[in-house]
Amino acid sequence: MGPTDATTTLISGAVDPRRFDDLAALLTGFGLAFRLERYGEDGELVRETDG
């Protein structure tokens, strides 16, 4: 985790792909603005969502 500017914090980690929507709901529940990106085994962007 690290600051990218005065209002943005970058968090990098792993989440079970089946829990992607759960994580988005959790962040939304906390009232946080976010972008989630999920990459496949080959490094290709598979899914992204903004909240």
Secondary structure as GFF3:
##gff-version 3
##sequence-region A 1 51
A	DSSP	beta_strand	2	3	.	.	.	ID=ss1
A	DSSP	beta_strand	9	10	.	.	.	ID=ss2
A	DSSP	three_ten_helix	17	19	.	.	.	ID=ss3
A	DSSP	alpha_helix	20	29	.	.	.	ID=ss4
A	DSSP	beta_strand	35	39	.	.	.	ID=ss5
A	DSSP	beta_strand	45	50	.	.	.	ID=ss6
###
